[in-house]
């Protein structure tokens, strides 16, 4: 094994989102291997054992303090750029559509990064396992920047969608090795601080990203939302060169059984991501080939999902399977609705883009607040109620938002409804992570954490495919029926999320 490479396998990195204000959002919805914590209260505070445990061993290739600081600054900067791009593009998309046309591809251009990130997570994890994290990180940075350039120079919505898919693939590919590097190079006592910083890297973009994007669109051009970020990304990447020199190319040694399982998971994730992308594109078309492609994609998903998710997930089996299903349904609800809200406010209600971006900022704030509230809830009975109450609040907020599509209803109700929805997401998202980790043996944390992340990404991609198909079918007739149909579908998925959440905790909403 080359010097500087620790034998870190992707499957050993359990996740909990803690107070991160955007789950997969990833492109609000990014599938990334994140934070290994074992919470007692859901707020990121480590549980106190009755007897002090021995000091945790250092990673085999723990870096010196200077390189650890460099990794912290560089990683947080890269995650911030990925998060900013995800949130800023959502604000700018109405201007993109007005300039390029192609309204029927609006959902495809918004959802392409989600499907691509699902594939990239599998590729990045397998790559990091086999060859070490350096190659995946460098390739991810290159693809992320290339996709942004393609999107920023796009002459049509079709080219923009391709650029966004490349960008999403690169974003997913570069995020995975950052967490691997932390496990390989950072002393275990300092790792929780890293993961808290990673979660916080989504907070500032959520607060200021939509506003900055609105001002750039209004006073310059939407193209700069894409074209400015690669320069910053390259600058941050160059600062990481000393760290990358330390990291070798070799991965962890694995048994033949481990290699077979990795290949199986990789193929399943590739199939699921590609199928989700096909469904998004097919939903924008009304032709025989689109129906055939959609049918084929559904078959692929039926085959791939059991490989990626715990047994019983589709049936909402009580406990961990229902919790994993709940996470996917939550993302399906939130992402499929939120993508359309800036367009609704700008195109149908005549709001300026900077003002319309407030809907994204408002939900970011209440998501973070909801996460803080759930972290302070100690009583087990009350914590079990969060898993269905959070989705119920999300569903209520979605229905309030949908009311703004009706004649005579003021547009500001969108912000009210989506503020409520963000609170529901903040309450339940980290609570599900804690529930799953506490209900799973430690040796299975990596496996179930991977399932959570895949469910996040797959739910967002599929939810947007369904909402996009409804929107595309109805928006051509004029009016707001397309928005209403998509939001009602999202609310229906929210109801399913509440049912799954109740079964995850083994409780009943009525008790």
BAVEXDREN-863874 format. One line per 10 residues: number of its first residue (from 1); their letters; for each residue x, y, z of C-alpha. Coordinates in pm, 1 decimal, decimal comma, always signed. Example, Ala and Ser with C-alpha at 12.3 -4.5 7.8 and 13.67 -1.06 7.14 Angstrom:
2
1	AS	+1230,0 -450,0 +780,0  +1367,0 -106,0 +714,0 $
This chain:
511
1	XXXXXXXXXX	+0,0 +0,0 +0,0  +135,5 +339,2 -99,3  +241,5 +578,2 +166,1  -36,6 +803,4 +294,8  -331,4 +582,2 +213,7  -530,3 +433,4 +495,7  -735,9 +122,5 +435,4  -1077,8 +288,7 +460,7  -1375,3 +117,6 +305,6  -1687,2 +310,1 +217,5 $
11	XXXXXXXXXX	-1908,2 +58,8 +390,0  -1760,0 +142,0 +730,7  -1873,3 +504,3 +737,6  -2207,2 +537,3 +918,6  -2405,6 +852,0 +863,7  -2630,4 +1088,8 +1049,8  -2719,6 +1424,2 +908,5  -2749,8 +1593,5 +1242,0  -2853,8 +1951,1 +1187,9  -2756,9 +1982,5 +822,0 $
21	XXXXXXXXXX	-3026,9 +2198,5 +669,0  -3044,2 +2007,6 +346,7  -3055,1 +1634,5 +337,6  -2981,2 +1502,9 -39,9  -3016,6 +1809,4 -138,1  -2838,2 +1785,2 -412,4  -2821,9 +1897,8 -562,3  -3026,2 +1913,5 -254,2  -3035,2 +1555,0 -254,8  -2672,3 +1477,3 -292,7 $
31	XXXXXXXXXX	-2591,4 +1123,6 -201,8  -2282,5 +1143,3 +14,4  -2128,6 +923,0 +275,6  -2141,8 +1139,0 +585,8  -2091,1 +1173,1 +951,4  -2008,1 +881,1 +1179,3  -2171,3 +973,6 +1507,1  -2359,8 +773,8 +1765,1  -2596,7 +1020,7 +1925,9  -2778,9 +986,8 +2251,0 $
41	XXXXXXXXXX	-2998,0 +1289,2 +2196,7  -2996,3 +1350,9 +1822,3  -2818,2 +1682,5 +1851,8  -2467,1 +1567,0 +1786,6  -2367,1 +1531,1 +2152,4  -2179,1 +1212,7 +2222,4  -2327,6 +968,9 +2473,7  -2147,6 +932,5 +2804,5  -2065,3 +574,2 +2896,2  -2081,9 +465,7 +3261,7 $
51	XXXXXXXXXX	-1710,4 +389,2 +3244,3  -1457,7 +583,0 +3041,5  -1367,6 +388,2 +2728,5  -1006,8 +357,1 +2616,0  -883,1 +630,2 +2387,8  -976,7 +569,6 +2025,4  -686,8 +462,1 +1805,1  -544,1 +701,6 +1553,0  -591,5 +635,2 +1181,7  -289,0 +448,6 +1046,2 $
61	XXXXXXXXXX	-180,9 +751,6 +841,2  -306,4 +1037,9 +1059,7  -186,3 +1367,0 +918,4  -9,7 +1645,1 +1103,5  -198,6 +1949,1 +1235,4  -123,3 +2165,4 +929,8  -257,1 +1909,2 +684,0  -561,1 +1843,8 +902,9  -642,1 +2215,7 +898,9  -588,8 +2222,9 +523,7 $
71	XXXXXXXXXX	-828,8 +1930,9 +480,1  -1089,7 +2105,1 +696,4  -1072,0 +2434,9 +508,7  -1055,2 +2273,7 +165,0  -1333,4 +2023,3 +228,9  -1571,2 +2277,4 +378,8  -1500,0 +2515,2 +89,7  -1577,1 +2250,2 -171,4  -1897,1 +2140,5 +3,1  -2003,7 +2504,0 +34,2 $
81	XXXXXXXXXX	-1953,5 +2557,1 -340,0  -2154,6 +2245,4 -424,2  -2430,1 +2354,8 -185,6  -2432,8 +2711,6 -316,0  -2462,0 +2592,6 -673,6  -2752,2 +2364,0 -588,0  -2946,6 +2640,1 -413,3  -2853,5 +2923,3 -648,9  -2957,3 +2735,1 -960,6  -3301,5 +2671,9 -814,3 $
91	XXXXXXXXXX	-3351,0 +3046,7 -783,4  -3216,4 +3120,0 -1131,6  -3407,9 +2852,6 -1323,7  -3709,3 +3074,5 -1407,6  -3471,5 +3318,2 -1582,4  -3300,1 +3029,2 -1759,9  -3634,4 +2906,4 -1891,7  -3737,3 +3253,5 -2004,8  -3410,9 +3290,2 -2198,6  -3369,2 +2941,8 -2346,6 $
101	XXXXXXXXXX	-3728,2 +2822,1 -2369,2  -3788,7 +2452,1 -2321,4  -4036,2 +2476,9 -2034,9  -4119,7 +2109,2 -2087,2  -3759,6 +2027,9 -1983,2  -3768,8 +2239,6 -1666,9  -3803,0 +1938,5 -1437,3  -3542,4 +1742,6 -1634,8  -3283,8 +2020,8 -1604,0  -3360,7 +2044,8 -1232,4 $
111	XXXXXXXXXX	-3357,4 +1671,0 -1168,6  -3064,8 +1560,6 -1384,9  -2807,2 +1628,2 -1108,6  -3004,9 +1411,9 -864,6  -2999,2 +1105,2 -1087,0  -2635,2 +1164,6 -1179,5  -2531,3 +1200,1 -814,9  -2692,0 +867,4 -731,3  -2466,0 +702,4 -987,7  -2164,8 +907,3 -878,1 $
121	XXXXXXXXXX	-2199,2 +800,6 -515,9  -2168,3 +436,0 -614,1  -1879,2 +506,2 -850,5  -1696,9 +729,8 -602,3  -1732,8 +480,3 -320,1  -1607,6 +188,0 -529,2  -1324,6 +399,4 -672,5  -1212,7 +516,4 -329,8  -1223,5 +160,9 -198,5  -1021,7 +20,0 -486,4 $
131	XXXXXXXXXX	-774,0 +298,8 -565,8  -786,2 +542,6 -277,2  -974,2 +874,4 -266,3  -738,7 +1090,5 -473,5  -853,0 +982,9 -818,8  -1222,2 +1015,0 -738,2  -1168,6 +1360,4 -586,4  -970,4 +1495,1 -881,1  -1209,3 +1347,5 -1139,0  -1508,3 +1482,0 -946,5 $
141	XXXXXXXXXX	-1366,9 +1833,9 -935,2  -1294,3 +1821,3 -1309,7  -1642,5 +1692,5 -1396,9  -1812,3 +1940,7 -1163,6  -1634,4 +2234,1 -1326,8  -1683,3 +2100,4 -1680,6  -2056,6 +2055,8 -1624,6  -2090,3 +2410,2 -1492,7  -1912,5 +2549,1 -1799,6  -2136,7 +2348,3 -2033,7 $
151	XXXXXXXXXX	-2447,4 +2469,5 -1849,9  -2326,9 +2830,1 -1836,7  -2264,3 +2839,7 -2212,0  -2570,4 +2633,9 -2306,8  -2759,3 +2756,4 -2616,8  -3065,7 +2545,3 -2533,5  -3239,4 +2375,6 -2243,9  -3131,8 +2036,0 -2376,3  -2762,9 +2130,3 -2352,7  -2821,7 +2286,0 -2011,3 $
161	XXXXXXXXXX	-2972,3 +1958,5 -1885,5  -2666,9 +1767,6 -2009,8  -2434,8 +2015,0 -1838,6  -2627,4 +1986,7 -1514,0  -2605,9 +1607,1 -1527,8  -2227,2 +1629,6 -1569,0  -2212,8 +1883,0 -1286,1  -2419,6 +1656,8 -1060,7  -2204,1 +1356,1 -1139,5  -1891,3 +1553,4 -1054,6 $
171	XXXXXXXXXX	-2043,1 +1689,0 -734,7  -2130,5 +1339,9 -613,0  -1792,9 +1203,6 -717,8  -1598,1 +1468,5 -523,6  -1805,4 +1454,5 -204,6  -1755,2 +1085,8 -127,4  -1371,7 +1093,2 -102,9  -1380,5 +1393,3 +130,5  -1539,6 +1177,3 +398,1  -1298,5 +894,3 +321,4 $
181	XXXXXXXXXX	-1007,2 +1135,9 +369,3  -1138,6 +1238,5 +709,2  -1154,6 +876,5 +818,4  -804,9 +811,5 +684,9  -613,5 +1119,4 +797,5  -794,2 +1287,1 +1087,7  -755,4 +1166,6 +1447,2  -1081,4 +1018,6 +1570,6  -1113,7 +1271,5 +1851,6  -1131,3 +1551,0 +1591,5 $
191	XXXXXXXXXX	-1360,0 +1379,5 +1343,1  -1689,6 +1497,1 +1500,7  -1576,7 +1859,2 +1453,9  -1513,3 +1790,1 +1087,2  -1855,0 +1642,4 +1034,2  -2022,4 +1929,1 +1218,2  -1838,4 +2169,0 +987,5  -1950,2 +1965,7 +685,0  -2311,4 +1995,9 +798,1  -2270,5 +2369,4 +860,7 $
201	XXXXXXXXXX	-2134,5 +2410,2 +507,5  -2493,9 +2376,3 +385,8  -2626,1 +2644,0 +620,6  -2472,8 +2961,2 +477,8  -2556,3 +2875,7 +113,7  -2911,9 +2809,9 +221,9  -2935,1 +3151,9 +382,4  -2755,4 +3367,7 +124,8  -2739,8 +3156,3 -191,9  -3089,3 +3232,5 -325,0 $
211	XXXXXXXXXX	-3049,7 +3605,2 -257,1  -2710,0 +3626,7 -424,9  -2840,0 +3429,0 -721,5  -3135,0 +3663,2 -757,9  -2913,3 +3970,4 -759,6  -2675,3 +3814,9 -1014,2  -2964,1 +3727,0 -1244,8  -3121,0 +4070,6 -1210,1  -2805,2 +4278,3 -1255,9  -2585,4 +4053,2 -1473,2 $
221	XXXXXXXXXX	-2692,6 +3720,9 -1625,2  -2806,1 +3379,9 -1506,2  -2504,6 +3235,9 -1689,8  -2271,7 +3372,0 -1422,9  -2442,4 +3148,8 -1165,5  -2272,2 +2862,1 -1347,9  -1958,7 +3025,3 -1486,1  -1830,1 +3194,5 -1169,3  -1816,4 +2882,0 -954,0  -1554,2 +2683,1 -1153,6 $
231	XXXXXXXXXX	-1294,0 +2953,3 -1092,6  -1348,9 +2934,5 -716,6  -1351,4 +2555,3 -727,8  -1017,0 +2540,6 -908,6  -865,2 +2786,2 -659,9  -977,5 +2573,9 -364,9  -855,9 +2258,4 -536,9  -508,7 +2400,7 -592,7  -485,0 +2469,3 -219,9  -541,9 +2096,0 -160,9 $
241	XXXXXXXXXX	-240,4 +1988,0 -369,1  -11,4 +1933,3 -64,5  -275,9 +1708,0 +87,1  -333,9 +1511,7 -235,2  +38,6 +1445,8 -263,8  +22,7 +1265,7 +69,3  -263,2 +1042,4 -39,2  -160,8 +736,1 -235,2  -343,0 +551,6 -510,3  -399,1 +218,7 -343,9 $
251	XXXXXXXXXX	-723,7 +123,6 -176,0  -804,5 -117,3 +100,2  -738,5 -485,9 +43,1  -1063,9 -675,0 +3,2  -1167,2 -1036,7 -18,8  -1318,0 -1183,5 -333,2  -1654,5 -1186,0 -154,9  -1618,9 -816,2 -75,4  -1534,6 -741,7 -437,8  -1838,1 -931,2 -560,6 $
261	XXXXXXXXXX	-2065,0 -744,5 -320,4  -1914,6 -410,7 -425,9  -1969,2 -491,6 -793,5  -2327,7 -595,1 -723,1  -2401,6 -274,5 -533,7  -2226,9 -66,2 -797,8  -2428,6 -218,5 -1082,4  -2752,5 -177,6 -888,7  -2680,5 +188,6 -810,9  -2581,0 +255,9 -1171,1 $
271	XXXXXXXXXX	-2901,6 +94,8 -1292,0  -3118,2 +284,6 -1042,5  -2958,7 +620,4 -1123,8  -2985,5 +570,0 -1498,5  -3344,2 +448,8 -1462,6  -3435,1 +759,0 -1261,8  -3279,7 +977,1 -1532,6  -3471,7 +792,8 -1804,8  -3798,3 +844,0 -1616,3  -3728,2 +1216,6 -1588,2 $
281	XXXXXXXXXX	-3663,3 +1249,5 -1961,5  -3957,5 +1026,3 -2052,8  -4186,4 +1239,9 -1839,8  -4102,2 +1541,4 -2055,6  -4203,0 +1363,9 -2375,8  -4533,7 +1236,7 -2503,3  -4447,0 +959,9 -2746,0  -4444,0 +583,0 -2778,3  -4069,1 +562,2 -2721,4  -4103,3 +758,1 -2399,8 $
291	XXXXXXXXXX	-4360,8 +511,8 -2266,6  -4142,4 +216,2 -2364,6  -3836,6 +374,0 -2202,6  -4032,8 +448,3 -1885,2  -4154,8 +88,0 -1867,1  -3798,8 -39,2 -1905,9  -3676,6 +199,5 -1635,5  -3942,8 +73,9 -1394,4  -3827,6 -284,3 -1454,1  -3468,2 -184,5 -1379,0 $
301	XXXXXXXXXX	-3575,5 -14,6 -1057,5  -3773,5 -320,1 -946,7  -3460,2 -530,6 -991,0  -3211,7 -280,5 -844,6  -3399,8 -150,0 -540,3  -3389,7 -474,6 -334,8  -3011,4 -481,1 -374,7  -2971,6 -124,5 -248,2  -3235,9 -103,3 +24,9  -3317,9 -317,0 +330,4 $
311	XXXXXXXXXX	-3561,7 -604,2 +283,4  -3915,7 -484,9 +347,7  -3854,2 -121,5 +250,3  -4120,8 -120,8 -21,2  -4371,0 -281,0 +219,6  -4291,1 -26,2 +493,4  -4195,6 -306,6 +730,8  -4173,9 -175,1 +1086,3  -3840,3 -48,0 +1210,8  -3539,4 +26,0 +993,0 $
321	XXXXXXXXXX	-3699,4 -61,1 +654,1  -3985,5 +183,1 +717,5  -3736,4 +450,3 +829,8  -3536,6 +410,9 +509,1  -3857,6 +432,8 +306,2  -3963,8 +739,7 +502,3  -3640,7 +921,6 +412,0  -3694,3 +855,1 +41,9  -4056,6 +970,0 +58,9  -3957,4 +1284,7 +248,3 $
331	XXXXXXXXXX	-3707,3 +1381,8 -18,6  -3956,1 +1297,2 -293,0  -4209,1 +1530,9 -131,3  -3976,7 +1818,1 -57,7  -3764,7 +1827,5 -372,8  -4044,0 +1769,2 -623,6  -4241,2 +2058,1 -476,0  -3961,0 +2304,3 -407,4  -3816,7 +2291,6 -758,5  -4136,7 +2443,1 -899,3 $
341	XXXXXXXXXX	-4192,1 +2719,4 -642,3  -3959,6 +2990,4 -784,1  -4109,5 +2928,3 -1129,8  -4461,6 +2957,5 -989,2  -4386,7 +3287,9 -819,7  -4197,7 +3441,0 -1113,7  -4392,7 +3309,4 -1412,8  -4746,2 +3302,0 -1276,0  -4743,6 +3572,6 -1007,7  -4493,9 +3817,6 -1158,1 $
351	XXXXXXXXXX	-4250,7 +3829,6 -865,9  -3894,7 +3945,2 -918,0  -3641,4 +3663,3 -900,1  -3459,1 +3793,8 -587,5  -3789,5 +3810,4 -400,0  -3899,5 +3468,0 -525,1  -3573,0 +3324,6 -390,7  -3691,8 +3407,3 -38,9  -3902,8 +3092,3 -43,8  -3583,6 +2884,2 -49,7 $
361	XXXXXXXXXX	-3419,1 +3094,2 +220,5  -3723,1 +3067,2 +447,5  -3729,9 +2689,4 +429,6  -3354,6 +2674,1 +494,3  -3397,3 +2874,3 +814,6  -3686,1 +2665,4 +947,4  -3512,7 +2341,2 +847,8  -3216,3 +2438,5 +1065,3  -3446,5 +2545,4 +1349,6  -3642,5 +2221,6 +1330,8 $
371	XXXXXXXXXX	-3318,2 +2024,5 +1351,4  -3218,6 +2213,4 +1663,9  -3558,3 +2152,7 +1824,7  -3551,9 +1776,8 +1766,9  -3202,4 +1760,5 +1912,1  -3334,6 +1892,1 +2243,4  -3611,8 +1635,0 +2272,6  -3497,9 +1366,6 +2517,3  -3811,4 +1170,3 +2602,8  -3821,7 +845,9 +2397,6 $
381	XXXXXXXXXX	-4198,4 +862,3 +2352,9  -4184,0 +1215,7 +2216,6  -3892,6 +1126,7 +1990,1  -4095,3 +837,4 +1845,6  -4371,9 +1085,4 +1761,7  -4133,0 +1304,4 +1560,9  -4103,8 +1039,9 +1290,2  -4468,8 +1082,7 +1188,0  -4528,4 +1439,2 +1310,4  -4246,2 +1579,7 +1095,0 $
391	XXXXXXXXXX	-4388,0 +1433,8 +770,2  -4735,4 +1550,2 +874,4  -4606,8 +1907,2 +915,5  -4431,0 +1880,2 +579,0  -4754,6 +1762,4 +417,8  -4952,0 +2046,7 +577,0  -4700,2 +2300,7 +448,8  -4715,6 +2149,3 +99,6  -5095,9 +2171,5 +94,6  -5085,1 +2534,8 +210,9 $
401	XXXXXXXXXX	-4834,6 +2605,0 -66,1  -5057,0 +2431,1 -322,1  -5343,8 +2662,6 -226,4  -5148,2 +2951,6 -379,1  -5211,2 +2800,1 -722,9  -5586,8 +2857,2 -691,1  -5754,7 +3168,6 -835,4  -5773,2 +3462,2 -596,3  -5533,0 +3315,5 -339,5  -5239,4 +3549,1 -259,9 $
411	XXXXXXXXXX	-4894,0 +3437,2 -374,3  -4732,4 +3508,1 -37,3  -4902,4 +3193,0 +89,1  -4624,4 +3002,0 -90,6  -4367,6 +3141,4 +150,9  -4591,7 +3070,7 +452,0  -4653,7 +2712,7 +344,7  -4293,3 +2639,4 +256,3  -4170,7 +2786,0 +582,7  -4389,1 +2530,5 +760,7 $
421	XXXXXXXXXX	-4265,0 +2253,0 +529,9  -3901,8 +2331,3 +608,4  -3971,4 +2297,4 +979,7  -4120,4 +1953,3 +928,4  -3815,4 +1838,2 +734,5  -3579,1 +1972,9 +997,4  -3763,5 +1787,3 +1271,8  -3776,0 +1445,9 +1110,7  -3468,9 +1415,5 +889,3  -3199,6 +1389,7 +1159,7 $
431	XXXXXXXXXX	-3437,2 +1206,3 +1392,8  -3461,6 +922,9 +1139,8  -3082,9 +900,4 +1118,6  -3057,7 +865,3 +1495,3  -3340,3 +611,3 +1507,0  -3177,4 +393,0 +1240,7  -2833,0 +400,6 +1400,5  -2973,0 +318,7 +1744,3  -3180,7 +30,6 +1607,3  -2892,4 -124,6 +1412,9 $
441	XXXXXXXXXX	-2590,1 -317,8 +1542,8  -2266,5 -122,8 +1513,2  -2123,2 -363,9 +1257,5  -2415,9 -285,1 +1023,6  -2401,2 +94,6 +1053,6  -2216,6 +136,1 +725,8  -2464,1 -76,1 +533,5  -2775,0 +92,4 +670,0  -2619,9 +438,3 +632,8  -2554,3 +368,2 +267,6 $
451	XXXXXXXXXX	-2918,6 +260,3 +232,3  -3034,0 +590,2 +385,2  -2828,4 +791,6 +138,8  -2945,3 +588,0 -159,7  -3306,7 +624,4 -47,9  -3256,1 +1000,5 -18,6  -3123,2 +1034,2 -371,9  -3357,4 +784,9 -532,8  -3662,2 +935,7 -366,0  -3573,1 +1287,4 -480,3 $
461	XXXXXXXXXX	-3503,0 +1177,7 -837,4  -3816,9 +967,0 -871,1  -4040,7 +1221,1 -699,3  -3923,4 +1490,3 -936,4  -3975,5 +1256,8 -1233,1  -4339,6 +1204,8 -1135,2  -4408,4 +1569,7 -1052,3  -4228,4 +1679,6 -1369,4  -4440,5 +1449,3 -1584,5  -4762,3 +1593,8 -1438,9 $
471	XXXXXXXXXX	-4635,0 +1949,3 -1471,3  -4522,4 +1902,3 -1832,3  -4852,8 +1743,3 -1932,8  -5070,0 +2018,2 -1787,1  -4864,4 +2337,8 -1808,6  -4909,8 +2366,3 -2185,1  -5281,1 +2430,8 -2134,1  -5201,8 +2751,9 -1946,4  -5292,3 +2846,4 -1593,0  -5160,4 +2686,6 -1279,5 $
481	XXXXXXXXXX	-5308,2 +2337,2 -1308,3  -4965,2 +2186,0 -1370,8  -4827,3 +2333,5 -1048,6  -5133,4 +2225,7 -852,0  -5114,2 +1867,7 -977,6  -4742,3 +1840,3 -897,2  -4789,4 +1985,7 -547,6  -5082,2 +1756,0 -472,6  -4869,9 +1458,9 -578,8  -4598,7 +1581,6 -342,5 $
491	XXXXXXXXXX	-4853,0 +1610,3 -60,9  -4969,0 +1254,6 -129,2  -4610,3 +1134,3 -97,2  -4591,5 +1328,4 +229,2  -4889,0 +1131,5 +364,0  -4708,7 +808,1 +275,8  -4399,7 +944,2 +453,5  -4606,5 +999,6 +768,9  -4733,3 +640,7 +755,1  -4378,5 +513,1 +704,5 $
501	XXXXXXXXXX	-4253,6 +730,8 +989,1  -4515,9 +591,8 +1227,5  -4415,6 +237,0 +1135,0  -4046,8 +324,1 +1167,5  -4094,5 +409,8 +1532,6  -4326,6 +114,3 +1586,2  -4599,8 +356,6 +1693,1  -4929,3 +479,5 +1562,9  -5015,9 +841,9 +1480,1  -5329,0 +804,6 +1685,0 $
511	X	-5136,9 +733,0 +2006,8 $
